[in-house]
Amino acid sequence: MRTTIDGAGRIVVPKALRDAMRVQAGQQVDIVFTDGRLEIEVAPTEARVVSDDEGVRIVPEEPLPPLTDEVVRAALEHTRR
């Protein structure tokens, strides 16, 4: 997909790509310049390990998008290929 860089140096990531990456407004991404290309990845979510009466679990430091049936199915299909 082709997009443009505005006068402030911002790049608009087309909606189809944002949807494919599951990126939402305000979510952080990492951008790296490698071999003449820009690579954009969703930034890892900071989390902590909690141990309580419910057991041991990992709790994200910030809210995450909901994990839907559709997302789980897509991940399963992707790993089966």
Secondary structure by P-SEA (a helix, b strand, c coil): cbbbbcccccccccaaaaaaacccccbbbbbbbcccbbbbcccbbbbbbbbccccbbbbbccccccccaaaaaaaaaaaac
